Amino acid sequence: MSQKDKPRALATFRDMAKSTQQDWDIIAGEFLNFAADLPDRILKHLLLLEADFGGFPVDRLTHSLQTATLAYRDGRDEEYVVCALLHDIGDTLGTYNHPDVAAAILKPFVSEENHWMVQHHGIFQGYNFFHYIGQDRNLRDQYKQNKLFDYTVEFCQKYDCPAFDKNAETLPLEFFEPMLRRVMASPRKSLYKMEE
């Protein structure tokens, strides 16, 4: 019987308002195990992007890997490279708001600058195609006064835009896995971060 198959203690409340310290001691123990597996779940979810082209020249996983490869080859730090890798991870579940999904996953682990860049990359990338789908390509201009405007433009132009080339260097997911694990080893900020 594996560790996951063994019966575990469960909280006893039926109404959270009537929970006890003992209940939360059990939940806290389970939370730590579950949180430690986050990188594994993210890696599995990234694989859902494989063979999903959505009409693009490369599948969504290849695009994510190329974006990360470009950032890595340009000397960006691990946190930035992980942001590049995960920037479109929300495509499967957040079809209409994929940047928000990626930003929510990354928020506890990355700087405010990188979080903002991921959260807003969709509207900034829109500069390159919104006019083809009946939208205003200059929607990003509402953020012109934001100190991260140029930072996000640079991400889109240097890494996100050119990452649709089926002949470009594409480092494998396994290459980025250690970086992902290091970046997500411990949250910087979270409502649910346990005191150490």
N, C-alpha and C positions, 0 to 999 in steps of 0.2 A: 504494500500500500504506500503510495507516494505521499509526500508531505501535504499536497493539495487535496488528497482523497481522505485524509484523516478527519474525523469529526472535530469540529472546533466549537468552542464556547460561543454562544450568541447572547446578545443583549435580550432582556426579558420584557421590555416595555412594549405596549401596544399604542401608546400615545407619547410622543417625544416630550411633551410637557411633564410627563410623569417618569422620565428617565432618572437613573441614579448614577452616582460616581462609579459603581461597579460596572454598570452598562458602558459607560464612557471609557473605562479602563480597557474593556474588551475591544471596543470600537477603535480606540487609539492604537492598540497593538496590531489590529488588522490593517489599519490605515497605513502604518509604516511599511508593512510588507507590500501592500498594493502600490504605494507611491514608488517604492524601489523598482517596480516592474514597468514604470512609465516609459523608459526608453525602448523597451521591448515592444510595447504596444504601439509606439510611434513608428518604429521600424516596420512592423507588420502593416500598419495603415499606409505607410508610404508605398508598400508593394501593391496596394489597391490601384495606384496610379499607373502601374505598368500595363501596357497594351491599351490604355485609355487615351485615344488620340483626340477625340472631340473635334475632328477636322483639322487639327494642327499638323505641321510637318513631322513632329516627333511626339511620342506619347508623353503623358504628364510626368511620369517618373524620370524619363530622360531629360525633360526640360528642367526639372528640379535638380537633378544631378549636374547638368551643364551649368546652371546658374551657380551652384555651389563650387563647381570646378573653376569657373571663371574668377569667382571671388577668392578662392584659395590660391590660384596661380598669380593673382594680383597682390598677394601678401596680406590679405585681410586676416584679422585675428579669428580664433576659433568660434567665438560667439557670433560674429558677423557671418561666417561661413555656415554655421548651423541655421541662422536666420534665412540665409539664401536657400539652403536645402529645404527648409520647411515652409517657405513663403506661400506656396500653393497647396499645402496639405489639406486645406479646407475645401478643395474643389469637389470632393465626393459628397460631403455632408452639408456644406454651405454653398450650394450652387449659386445662390444670389448674393452671398456675402462672404466669399472664401477668405478675404484678407482678415476679417474679424475672427474667424475660426483659428487661423494660424496665429494671430496676435494673442488670442486667449490662451493658447497652448504655451506660447513662449513667454508671456508676461511675467510669471514668477521668477524666470531664470535669466532675463536679459536686461540690459540698460534701458532707460527711458527712450533714448535715441533710437536704438534698434527696434524696440517695441513699436514706436510711432511709425518708423519706416515701413515695417511689415504691415501694420494696420492700415496705412494709407497708400500702399504701393498700387492698389487696384485703380484708384482714381488718378494716380500719377501715370500709370501705364496707359490709361485711357487717352492720354495725349496722342498716342500713336495710332489709335483706331476708333475712338468714339465718333469721329466725323463720318466714318463709314457705316455706322449703325444708327444714324440719326440723332446723335447726342453731341453736346458741346465738348470739343476736345480740350478746351481750356478750363474745365471744371477745377482742375488742380490749382488754378490761380487764386481761388478763395484762401489758399494757404500761403500766398506769396510772402506775407509778413512773418511767417513762422520760421524760427531759426533752423528748422530741419527740412525746409523746402529743398534747398540745393542737395542736401544729403540724400534725400529720397529720389530726386531727379537722377542723381548719379547712380544709385542702385538700379533704377529702371534702365537707364541708358547703357551702363557698362556691363551689367550682369544679367538682368531679366530679359531685355530685348534681344540680345544676340544668342540666346540659349534655345534656339529652335533649329539648329543646324545638325542634320543627321550625320554629317561627316566631322563634326567638331569633337575634340577630346571630351570624353565623358568618364570621369573617374567613377568606379563602382560604389554602390551603397556601402559596402564593407569598408571602404577607405574612410568614409565619414563617420562610421559607427563609433569609434573611440572618442571623437570630438563631441558627438551628440551625448554620449554617456558622461563626459566630463562637464559639459555645459549644464546638463540636467541632474548633476549629482546632488545638488543642494539648492533649494530655492532661496533667492535673495529676499523675496517678499511674497507673502501669501496670508490670506485671512486664516488659513488652516495650518500654518507653520507651527510645529510643536516647539516648545521651549526645550533647549538642550541642557 
